[in-house]
Amino acid sequence: MAMFVKLSGDLPTVQKTLFRNGVSMIIAFGFVVYYKESFFGKRENQKYLLLRSALGATGVLLNFYAIDHLVLSDADILNKMSPFITIIFAAIFLKEYVMRFQVISVIIAFLGTLFVIKPAFNLDTIPYLAGILSAVFAGGAYTVLRVLGNREKFYTVVFYFSTFTTVILLPIVLIWYEPMTGKQWIYLLAAGVFATVGQFGITVAYKFAPAKEISIFFYSTVVYSGLISIMLFGQIPDIWSIIGYFAIFGASLYMFLKNNQIETKE
């Protein structure tokens, strides 16, 4: 998603965000119709659905702004702070217990990400602040997903969030719309598709497992980005990146094994 957003060029952040969530809305609409479920969820869940949507929409806008104004790796590493914030929010608001080995795993994975990305902070402060805040809002949105749990179908949650963002942003885009080339249309539609698949995945994940168990896998995106760079752009990772890959996979494997040990004892 981030790659296609970056490739789409110098377009307003709001316009890019509208495409991202507009595509998600259409795909989620198909799921809701197919399974004959509610479009906007149960009445008792409205405050959680609205909160998740508002937090998520703000997070996406800030993330896209960071992607547009920073080196992609810098924007990526800032967004990778959201698992930490999710774990903190889940511990505070959901009273989820965080074990020592899980904290260690997240720290190791984060350090591995730094080896891979090697951020070069050399731009103005505002885009970096936007990147950090995008992680804060994303962490809040993921925490609300835990609250929703089995109360709503995942495609209802995604449709609600996508429709909320589309309705809010559409008037702004119509007023300040910037014409796009054919390539830009393709890039933004592709960004919307990839974002939708990721949104479905993360929604289902937080529905079935505690935030502390999911967050570690968030860092695997760094590995996928590295593979895309090799295959599409011919960029071979250096030794520091390879060390980072091992750290991320090692931390994920460590958490997986420790969680299995605990489940076996129980």
Backbone bond lengths (Angstrom), bond angles and torsions (degrees), N, CA, C in turn:
res aa  C-N    CA-C-N  psi(-1)  N-CA   C-N-CA  omega(-1)  CA-C   N-CA-C  phi
1 M - - - 1.453 - - 1.522 110.82 -
2 A 1.332 115.73 -49.37 1.463 120.23 -179.10 1.533 111.13 -60.50
3 M 1.326 116.57 -38.51 1.460 120.72 179.67 1.526 110.99 -61.20
4 F 1.344 117.15 -46.69 1.460 120.55 -179.21 1.524 111.84 -69.39
5 V 1.321 116.93 -34.77 1.464 120.19 176.57 1.520 109.77 -62.45
6 K 1.318 116.04 -43.09 1.459 120.94 179.48 1.530 110.79 -66.47
7 L 1.330 116.38 -40.77 1.466 120.64 -179.08 1.523 112.68 -66.94
8 S 1.329 117.01 -24.61 1.471 119.93 -176.32 1.519 112.84 -69.54
9 G 1.318 116.48 -12.20 1.462 119.21 170.48 1.516 115.18 87.19
10 D 1.346 114.46 -156.00 1.465 122.55 -171.54 1.523 110.90 -85.83
11 L 1.316 115.93 76.50 1.461 122.43 175.95 1.522 108.54 -118.74
12 P 1.342 118.36 155.57 1.471 120.03 178.67 1.526 111.76 -57.18
13 T 1.312 116.70 140.61 1.458 121.74 179.34 1.521 111.27 -58.54
14 V 1.326 116.99 -39.12 1.462 121.52 179.89 1.526 110.69 -62.28
15 Q 1.321 116.70 -39.16 1.464 121.06 179.88 1.526 111.18 -66.28
16 K 1.315 116.62 -41.37 1.463 120.62 178.06 1.531 110.62 -65.28
17 T 1.323 116.33 -40.65 1.462 120.60 -179.50 1.519 110.90 -65.86
18 L 1.316 117.15 -37.34 1.465 121.07 178.20 1.527 110.82 -61.50
19 F 1.307 117.09 -43.12 1.467 120.78 177.72 1.520 110.42 -62.56
20 R 1.324 116.13 -45.26 1.462 120.87 -178.37 1.527 111.10 -57.49
21 N 1.326 116.81 -46.12 1.460 119.82 -176.46 1.523 112.66 -86.94
22 G 1.341 117.10 -24.45 1.459 119.45 176.04 1.522 111.71 -64.19
23 V 1.326 115.99 -43.20 1.470 120.70 176.82 1.528 110.05 -63.77
24 S 1.314 116.91 -42.75 1.465 120.88 178.43 1.530 111.11 -60.32
25 M 1.315 115.88 -40.56 1.466 120.69 -179.55 1.527 111.01 -61.42
26 I 1.325 116.59 -44.04 1.466 120.99 -178.63 1.525 111.13 -65.18
27 I 1.333 116.78 -45.06 1.465 120.60 -179.17 1.525 110.62 -66.43
28 A 1.340 116.68 -44.37 1.466 120.11 179.03 1.520 111.08 -64.39
29 F 1.329 117.00 -35.06 1.466 121.47 176.70 1.533 110.45 -57.57
30 G 1.329 116.07 -42.45 1.460 120.48 178.26 1.522 112.56 -61.12
31 F 1.342 116.16 -41.00 1.471 120.37 178.41 1.527 111.27 -64.61
32 V 1.332 116.15 -44.77 1.467 120.20 -178.13 1.524 110.61 -62.80
33 V 1.329 117.10 -42.86 1.465 121.12 179.63 1.527 109.98 -65.83
34 Y 1.327 117.31 -43.68 1.466 121.26 -177.06 1.531 111.33 -61.55
35 Y 1.347 115.36 -43.15 1.465 119.15 -177.31 1.531 112.97 -91.39
36 K 1.354 115.59 0.77 1.472 121.52 176.86 1.530 111.62 55.13
37 E 1.320 115.20 47.05 1.459 121.10 179.54 1.524 110.18 -104.93
38 S 1.318 115.42 178.88 1.460 121.24 -179.74 1.529 111.17 -75.03
39 F 1.331 115.54 139.96 1.460 119.88 178.48 1.527 111.30 -76.02
40 F 1.308 116.66 -38.76 1.461 120.22 -172.72 1.526 113.83 -120.32
41 G 1.324 117.39 15.18 1.449 121.10 171.31 1.518 115.16 76.75
42 K 1.310 114.62 -179.95 1.464 121.68 -178.16 1.528 110.59 -78.42
43 R 1.324 114.97 154.26 1.467 120.38 -177.54 1.520 111.60 -60.76
44 E 1.339 116.98 -40.75 1.460 119.84 -176.58 1.523 113.39 -69.42
45 N 1.337 116.79 -13.23 1.471 120.77 -179.35 1.524 113.55 -101.09
46 Q 1.325 117.24 2.12 1.465 120.21 -173.65 1.526 113.00 -59.71
47 K 1.324 117.28 -40.11 1.467 118.73 -177.75 1.533 110.94 -65.58
48 Y 1.334 116.61 -35.31 1.462 119.80 178.70 1.533 111.12 -73.96
49 L 1.325 116.61 -39.70 1.465 120.48 178.58 1.526 110.96 -65.63
50 L 1.324 115.90 -40.22 1.466 119.59 178.23 1.528 111.01 -67.20
51 L 1.332 116.07 -42.60 1.463 120.14 179.55 1.516 110.86 -64.35
52 R 1.341 117.45 -44.46 1.459 120.85 178.15 1.526 110.90 -60.42
53 S 1.339 116.44 -41.51 1.458 121.31 -177.92 1.520 111.86 -68.58
54 A 1.332 116.77 -43.28 1.457 120.43 179.89 1.526 111.61 -65.15
55 L 1.328 115.75 -44.45 1.466 119.57 178.14 1.525 111.24 -64.49
56 G 1.333 116.18 -44.42 1.460 120.75 -179.17 1.516 112.79 -64.09
57 A 1.333 116.61 -43.63 1.465 120.83 -179.81 1.530 110.93 -62.43
58 T 1.331 116.06 -44.06 1.465 119.88 178.69 1.526 111.12 -63.96
59 G 1.335 115.32 -40.53 1.458 119.53 178.96 1.519 112.71 -62.86
60 V 1.335 117.11 -42.10 1.472 121.08 179.75 1.524 110.37 -65.19
61 L 1.321 117.14 -45.04 1.467 120.80 179.15 1.529 111.13 -58.42
62 L 1.322 116.43 -46.77 1.459 120.40 -179.84 1.525 111.91 -66.42
63 N 1.329 116.30 -37.83 1.469 120.26 178.94 1.521 111.12 -65.58
64 F 1.327 116.70 -44.27 1.466 120.39 178.90 1.526 110.75 -64.76
65 Y 1.333 116.51 -37.30 1.464 119.60 177.22 1.529 110.00 -62.39
66 A 1.333 116.01 -43.13 1.466 119.98 178.60 1.525 111.07 -63.85
67 I 1.340 117.04 -42.52 1.463 121.19 179.01 1.528 110.74 -60.75
68 D 1.335 116.19 -39.59 1.466 120.74 -177.90 1.523 112.92 -71.58
69 H 1.335 117.88 -29.00 1.459 120.87 -171.74 1.524 114.94 -111.73
70 L 1.342 116.62 -3.27 1.458 119.88 179.74 1.517 110.58 -122.64
71 V 1.317 115.54 164.54 1.456 120.43 165.74 1.524 106.11 -57.84
72 L 1.329 117.21 136.81 1.469 120.85 -173.37 1.525 112.08 -55.34
73 S 1.341 116.71 -38.05 1.460 119.79 -179.81 1.527 111.83 -65.86
74 D 1.319 116.94 -35.38 1.462 120.26 177.85 1.533 110.42 -65.90
75 A 1.312 115.97 -45.83 1.463 120.25 178.75 1.519 110.64 -61.78
76 D 1.330 115.92 -38.52 1.462 121.15 -178.51 1.524 111.23 -65.31
77 I 1.321 117.07 -46.07 1.461 120.07 -177.13 1.517 111.04 -66.41
78 L 1.317 118.20 -35.11 1.460 120.40 177.09 1.522 110.82 -66.01
79 N 1.327 116.57 -41.41 1.464 120.47 178.76 1.519 111.61 -66.01
80 K 1.345 116.37 -25.55 1.460 120.71 179.81 1.528 112.58 -71.66
81 M 1.311 117.14 -1.93 1.456 119.86 175.50 1.525 111.85 -77.22
82 S 1.317 117.87 -15.91 1.467 120.74 -174.92 1.531 114.13 -59.73
83 P 1.352 121.14 -36.02 1.465 118.40 176.10 1.524 113.44 -60.22
84 F 1.341 116.83 -38.60 1.453 119.20 176.94 1.521 110.50 -60.87
85 I 1.319 114.92 -44.90 1.460 119.94 -178.18 1.523 110.62 -67.86
86 T 1.341 116.71 -36.90 1.459 120.31 177.06 1.519 111.24 -61.47
87 I 1.322 116.32 -44.99 1.466 120.29 179.87 1.528 110.37 -63.11
88 I 1.325 116.65 -41.06 1.468 120.07 178.57 1.524 110.71 -64.11
89 F 1.348 116.08 -47.48 1.468 120.21 179.53 1.524 111.22 -62.31
90 A 1.346 116.43 -42.11 1.464 120.24 -178.96 1.523 110.91 -64.73
91 A 1.324 116.52 -37.11 1.463 120.03 178.40 1.525 111.13 -68.89
92 I 1.336 116.51 -39.43 1.464 120.59 -177.05 1.528 111.94 -76.22
93 F 1.334 116.40 -50.01 1.463 120.43 -172.00 1.525 113.75 -92.71
94 L 1.332 117.59 -30.48 1.461 120.22 -177.43 1.527 112.17 -105.46
95 K 1.330 116.03 -4.47 1.457 121.57 178.64 1.539 112.34 59.71
96 E 1.340 116.52 32.49 1.460 120.27 177.02 1.528 108.92 -78.09
97 Y 1.322 115.03 131.43 1.467 120.51 -178.74 1.526 110.26 -81.25
98 V 1.313 116.13 129.81 1.462 121.80 180.00 1.522 108.86 -106.96
99 M 1.317 116.10 121.52 1.456 120.62 -179.14 1.531 111.10 -84.19
100 R 1.320 114.81 158.45 1.460 120.33 -175.46 1.529 111.61 -60.90
101 F 1.338 117.49 -41.95 1.469 119.41 -177.53 1.526 111.71 -65.39
102 Q 1.339 116.99 -28.82 1.460 119.92 178.51 1.523 111.16 -72.70
103 V 1.324 115.99 -38.13 1.461 120.21 175.65 1.530 110.01 -63.09
104 I 1.336 116.08 -44.52 1.470 121.35 179.49 1.529 110.32 -60.94
105 S 1.341 116.55 -43.09 1.468 120.66 -179.16 1.518 111.91 -61.78
106 V 1.316 116.57 -44.03 1.464 120.53 -179.83 1.520 110.70 -64.54
107 I 1.334 116.82 -40.92 1.466 120.19 179.74 1.531 110.55 -64.35
108 I 1.335 116.32 -44.13 1.473 120.05 179.11 1.535 110.47 -61.53
109 A 1.351 116.01 -43.55 1.461 119.92 179.58 1.525 111.01 -63.37
110 F 1.313 116.43 -39.87 1.461 120.18 179.04 1.530 110.87 -64.22
111 L 1.328 116.32 -42.88 1.461 120.21 177.50 1.532 110.73 -63.42
112 G 1.347 115.66 -39.20 1.461 119.40 176.00 1.510 112.34 -61.39
113 T 1.338 115.67 -38.59 1.471 120.32 177.66 1.525 110.57 -62.55
114 L 1.320 117.27 -38.82 1.462 120.24 178.09 1.525 111.11 -63.34
115 F 1.339 117.04 -38.19 1.462 120.51 176.74 1.526 110.87 -61.74
116 V 1.347 115.86 -40.75 1.456 120.35 -177.18 1.523 111.49 -72.10
117 I 1.322 116.26 -47.44 1.468 120.33 -171.28 1.527 112.32 -82.98
118 K 1.312 116.63 -35.60 1.467 121.04 -178.87 1.531 111.06 47.20
119 P 1.339 116.63 62.53 1.466 120.37 -173.91 1.521 112.83 -59.49
120 A 1.324 115.15 139.62 1.464 121.44 177.85 1.526 107.84 -115.98
121 F 1.334 115.17 90.70 1.461 119.43 -177.03 1.527 109.85 -78.09
122 N 1.337 115.42 100.59 1.457 118.44 -176.44 1.527 112.29 -142.14
123 L 1.317 117.40 22.02 1.462 120.81 178.09 1.517 109.43 -115.52
124 D 1.315 116.52 -175.53 1.456 120.99 -179.14 1.529 111.60 -66.37
125 T 1.311 115.72 165.35 1.462 121.41 -172.39 1.516 113.20 -74.11
126 I 1.311 119.07 -36.24 1.472 122.21 -171.66 1.530 112.68 -58.65
127 P 1.330 120.57 -47.80 1.469 119.26 178.30 1.531 113.21 -60.41
128 Y 1.333 117.21 -35.54 1.460 119.94 177.74 1.525 111.09 -68.13
129 L 1.327 115.53 -38.69 1.455 119.62 176.23 1.528 110.09 -63.02
130 A 1.335 116.36 -39.48 1.463 120.56 177.01 1.522 110.99 -62.05
131 G 1.333 116.79 -40.67 1.459 120.79 178.95 1.515 112.27 -63.91
132 I 1.332 116.43 -42.15 1.463 120.33 178.62 1.525 110.79 -65.41
133 L 1.331 115.97 -44.55 1.467 119.91 -179.91 1.527 111.70 -65.86
134 S 1.334 116.99 -31.19 1.468 119.26 176.90 1.520 110.41 -61.99
135 A 1.328 116.50 -36.96 1.468 120.76 177.49 1.522 111.07 -68.32
136 V 1.338 116.46 -38.39 1.463 120.51 179.15 1.526 110.50 -62.99
137 F 1.331 116.92 -47.51 1.463 120.73 -179.21 1.524 111.47 -68.22
138 A 1.334 116.72 -37.09 1.468 119.60 177.14 1.527 110.50 -64.82
139 G 1.331 116.24 -42.59 1.461 119.96 177.37 1.520 111.76 -59.93
140 G 1.327 116.66 -40.27 1.459 120.52 176.60 1.519 111.95 -64.22
141 A 1.341 116.73 -41.47 1.467 120.78 179.71 1.522 111.13 -64.13
142 Y 1.337 117.52 -42.10 1.460 120.93 -179.84 1.538 111.03 -66.38
143 T 1.326 115.93 -33.94 1.460 119.35 177.93 1.527 110.99 -66.11
144 V 1.331 116.49 -40.00 1.469 120.29 177.85 1.529 110.39 -65.05
145 L 1.325 117.55 -32.74 1.467 120.43 175.78 1.520 110.73 -59.46
146 R 1.333 116.30 -36.43 1.459 119.44 177.18 1.525 110.93 -65.21
147 V 1.328 116.42 -37.04 1.462 120.40 178.57 1.524 110.09 -65.46
148 L 1.327 116.87 -41.79 1.462 120.61 179.91 1.524 111.30 -64.18
149 G 1.355 116.08 -40.17 1.457 120.49 175.97 1.511 113.28 47.42
150 N 1.336 116.81 -123.09 1.462 122.47 -179.71 1.522 113.22 -90.91
151 R 1.320 116.42 10.00 1.470 119.26 -177.30 1.522 112.57 -70.00
152 E 1.340 116.17 -28.43 1.460 120.75 -179.64 1.525 109.80 -137.01
153 K 1.332 115.86 152.18 1.459 121.17 174.82 1.524 108.84 -69.14
154 F 1.328 115.92 146.59 1.467 118.95 -175.27 1.521 112.18 -62.56
155 Y 1.350 117.54 -34.47 1.459 118.90 -179.27 1.524 111.42 -73.43
156 T 1.335 117.82 -26.55 1.460 120.41 173.35 1.522 110.37 -67.08
157 V 1.333 116.33 -42.03 1.464 121.16 179.15 1.529 110.42 -62.86
158 V 1.332 116.83 -44.22 1.467 120.70 -179.85 1.526 110.55 -67.00
159 F 1.333 117.84 -41.40 1.471 120.39 178.79 1.522 110.62 -63.32
160 Y 1.321 117.00 -42.48 1.465 121.27 -179.74 1.531 110.00 -61.00
161 F 1.332 115.52 -49.53 1.467 121.26 -179.16 1.529 111.29 -61.45
162 S 1.332 116.70 -46.58 1.463 121.02 -177.35 1.522 111.54 -67.05
163 T 1.327 117.15 -40.50 1.460 121.11 179.42 1.523 110.87 -67.77
164 F 1.317 116.25 -42.12 1.466 121.14 177.09 1.525 110.61 -55.27
165 T 1.332 116.35 -49.83 1.464 120.74 -178.43 1.521 111.38 -66.01
166 T 1.339 116.94 -41.59 1.465 121.03 -178.90 1.525 111.17 -63.00
167 V 1.307 117.09 -44.49 1.467 121.52 -179.28 1.528 110.72 -64.55
168 I 1.331 116.39 -39.49 1.467 120.26 -179.05 1.527 111.52 -69.40
169 L 1.345 116.48 -40.40 1.467 120.10 -172.27 1.524 114.24 -89.08
170 L 1.326 118.15 -24.28 1.465 120.96 -174.26 1.529 113.21 -56.07
171 P 1.337 120.42 -47.47 1.475 119.17 179.39 1.520 112.93 -59.82
172 I 1.329 116.74 -37.90 1.465 120.83 -179.59 1.523 110.21 -65.70
173 V 1.347 116.25 -43.74 1.461 120.60 -179.11 1.527 110.68 -66.50
174 L 1.322 117.78 -39.07 1.466 120.98 179.82 1.527 111.82 -63.17
175 I 1.322 116.11 -34.68 1.466 120.36 -179.40 1.523 111.12 -74.61
176 W 1.334 116.41 -42.87 1.474 120.76 -175.13 1.528 112.45 -113.99
177 Y 1.310 116.60 31.41 1.474 120.41 -176.70 1.524 111.10 -63.27
178 E 1.330 115.47 136.26 1.466 121.83 175.28 1.529 108.69 -110.74
179 P 1.338 117.33 126.72 1.475 120.46 -179.80 1.523 111.42 -56.70
180 M 1.342 115.65 147.12 1.463 120.51 -177.29 1.520 110.64 -123.50
181 T 1.322 115.93 152.16 1.459 121.84 175.02 1.535 108.95 -80.09
182 G 1.330 115.21 170.65 1.461 119.77 177.84 1.521 111.97 -59.50
183 K 1.339 116.10 -41.12 1.466 120.25 179.32 1.520 111.37 -62.87
184 Q 1.320 116.58 -41.27 1.460 120.04 -179.74 1.526 111.35 -64.11
185 W 1.335 116.30 -38.16 1.461 119.94 175.55 1.535 110.52 -60.85
186 I 1.309 115.85 -45.82 1.474 120.56 -179.26 1.529 110.77 -63.48
187 Y 1.336 116.50 -45.41 1.452 120.39 -178.98 1.531 111.42 -60.84
188 L 1.326 117.42 -45.21 1.463 120.39 -176.79 1.526 111.68 -72.17
189 L 1.335 116.90 -35.37 1.467 119.02 174.99 1.525 110.40 -64.69
190 A 1.340 115.60 -40.55 1.467 119.70 177.96 1.530 110.58 -65.45
191 A 1.331 116.98 -39.94 1.465 120.42 176.71 1.522 110.22 -59.84
192 G 1.331 116.31 -39.87 1.459 120.35 178.80 1.519 112.63 -64.60
193 V 1.330 116.44 -40.44 1.467 120.91 179.66 1.528 110.38 -65.15
194 F 1.337 116.47 -48.90 1.468 119.86 -179.31 1.527 110.86 -64.25
195 A 1.319 116.21 -38.22 1.463 119.67 178.58 1.524 111.04 -64.82
196 T 1.337 116.38 -37.61 1.470 120.45 -179.36 1.516 111.21 -65.83
197 V 1.323 116.63 -45.79 1.467 120.31 178.26 1.526 109.80 -59.59
198 G 1.338 116.26 -44.34 1.457 120.05 177.65 1.518 112.22 -63.84
199 Q 1.335 116.74 -38.21 1.459 120.75 -179.77 1.521 111.58 -65.94
200 F 1.328 116.56 -42.01 1.463 120.21 175.81 1.532 110.07 -60.35
201 G 1.335 115.40 -44.79 1.452 119.75 -178.14 1.515 112.54 -62.16
202 I 1.321 116.96 -47.61 1.465 120.32 -176.92 1.518 111.00 -69.46
203 T 1.337 117.28 -33.73 1.460 120.94 178.93 1.525 110.66 -66.16
204 V 1.328 116.52 -44.94 1.465 120.70 178.12 1.531 110.41 -65.50
205 A 1.333 116.53 -40.33 1.467 120.67 -178.36 1.523 111.25 -60.90
206 Y 1.330 116.78 -50.46 1.459 119.78 -178.54 1.521 112.43 -71.58
207 K 1.315 116.36 -14.99 1.459 120.46 176.39 1.524 111.23 -75.41
208 F 1.335 117.25 -34.04 1.456 121.66 -172.35 1.520 115.28 -106.52
209 A 1.322 118.60 -7.84 1.469 119.14 -176.37 1.518 111.04 -145.45
210 P 1.338 117.72 152.04 1.460 121.98 177.11 1.521 111.62 -62.23
211 A 1.319 114.95 150.73 1.465 120.31 -177.77 1.512 112.02 -57.72
212 K 1.337 117.08 -37.28 1.464 120.18 -176.44 1.523 112.86 -65.51
213 E 1.346 117.53 -23.22 1.455 120.88 179.73 1.527 112.10 -88.34
214 I 1.314 116.54 -24.11 1.459 121.15 -176.37 1.521 111.83 -88.27
215 S 1.313 115.72 -36.57 1.467 120.92 -169.27 1.521 113.33 -54.74
216 I 1.337 117.47 -36.59 1.460 120.37 -176.18 1.523 111.43 -59.80
217 F 1.334 116.80 -34.00 1.463 119.99 -176.19 1.526 112.06 -76.83
218 F 1.316 116.51 -12.62 1.454 121.47 176.85 1.524 110.88 -59.91
219 Y 1.335 115.40 -27.72 1.460 120.13 -176.48 1.520 113.04 -78.36
220 S 1.323 117.58 -11.12 1.465 119.50 179.18 1.528 111.42 -64.43
221 T 1.335 117.42 -19.45 1.467 120.08 177.97 1.528 111.62 -59.42
222 V 1.326 116.09 -28.48 1.470 119.61 178.04 1.523 109.99 -63.40
223 V 1.323 116.20 -40.79 1.462 120.64 179.22 1.525 110.44 -66.37
224 Y 1.341 116.05 -43.82 1.466 119.77 179.39 1.526 110.68 -61.82
225 S 1.316 116.16 -40.53 1.467 120.00 178.13 1.522 110.52 -62.59
226 G 1.339 116.59 -38.52 1.461 120.05 177.90 1.512 111.77 -64.21
227 L 1.342 116.87 -42.41 1.466 120.61 179.06 1.526 111.24 -64.69
228 I 1.330 116.66 -40.41 1.472 120.62 177.84 1.523 110.01 -62.18
229 S 1.327 116.33 -41.54 1.467 120.30 179.32 1.525 111.32 -61.10
230 I 1.341 116.32 -40.66 1.465 120.35 -179.69 1.522 110.94 -67.03
231 M 1.343 115.97 -48.49 1.464 120.68 -173.68 1.525 113.31 -73.44
232 L 1.324 117.29 -37.43 1.461 120.46 -174.71 1.521 113.86 -96.83
233 F 1.339 115.94 -33.95 1.461 118.97 -172.96 1.524 113.49 -115.69
234 G 1.345 117.08 -1.59 1.451 120.09 178.08 1.512 114.71 65.86
235 Q 1.341 117.00 26.04 1.455 121.87 -179.54 1.530 109.26 -95.15
236 I 1.337 116.04 113.24 1.464 121.68 -178.44 1.532 109.39 -88.71
237 P 1.333 118.49 127.14 1.465 120.12 -179.31 1.524 111.61 -65.23
238 D 1.340 115.92 144.78 1.464 120.00 178.05 1.528 109.73 -84.17
239 I 1.313 116.22 -177.63 1.457 121.58 -175.52 1.527 111.87 -62.44
240 W 1.353 116.74 -34.29 1.463 120.11 179.67 1.531 110.55 -66.22
241 S 1.317 116.25 -39.11 1.464 119.81 177.83 1.523 110.81 -65.06
242 I 1.337 116.82 -41.45 1.463 120.54 179.59 1.531 110.57 -62.84
243 I 1.340 116.15 -39.59 1.465 119.96 175.60 1.532 109.94 -60.38
244 G 1.319 115.54 -41.56 1.455 120.30 178.67 1.516 112.51 -62.57
245 Y 1.344 116.75 -41.04 1.470 120.28 178.05 1.528 110.77 -58.95
246 F 1.346 115.37 -46.89 1.460 119.45 -179.98 1.530 111.35 -62.48
247 A 1.328 116.49 -38.23 1.468 120.24 179.64 1.527 110.76 -64.29
248 I 1.335 116.29 -43.48 1.467 120.55 -178.17 1.529 110.87 -66.64
249 F 1.328 116.15 -48.80 1.466 119.37 178.95 1.530 111.08 -65.05
250 G 1.334 116.12 -38.24 1.460 119.90 179.13 1.521 111.52 -63.09
251 A 1.332 116.63 -43.29 1.465 120.47 179.09 1.523 111.05 -65.34
252 S 1.336 116.61 -40.62 1.467 120.46 178.71 1.525 110.90 -63.77
253 L 1.329 116.17 -44.11 1.467 120.47 179.74 1.526 110.73 -65.26
254 Y 1.326 116.46 -40.99 1.468 121.25 179.30 1.531 110.25 -60.00
255 M 1.314 117.56 -46.74 1.460 121.25 179.60 1.524 111.12 -64.16
256 F 1.323 115.81 -41.71 1.466 120.71 -180.00 1.531 110.80 -60.39
257 L 1.324 116.23 -46.23 1.466 120.48 -179.00 1.527 111.88 -66.81
258 K 1.324 116.74 -41.46 1.460 120.05 179.97 1.530 111.50 -65.93
259 N 1.341 116.87 -41.43 1.459 120.02 177.04 1.521 111.54 -62.94
260 N 1.325 116.25 -38.73 1.464 119.79 177.50 1.520 111.81 -64.56
261 Q 1.339 116.97 -38.97 1.462 120.91 177.49 1.530 111.39 -60.51
262 I 1.330 114.97 -42.47 1.464 119.88 -178.96 1.532 110.63 -66.70
263 E 1.342 116.99 -43.02 1.460 120.66 179.50 1.519 111.21 -64.87
264 T 1.350 116.98 -35.99 1.464 120.56 178.86 1.526 111.14 -66.21
265 K 1.326 116.73 -40.74 1.466 120.85 179.22 1.522 111.31 -65.69
266 E 1.359 115.58 -35.89 1.453 119.01 179.51 1.522 112.08 -73.06
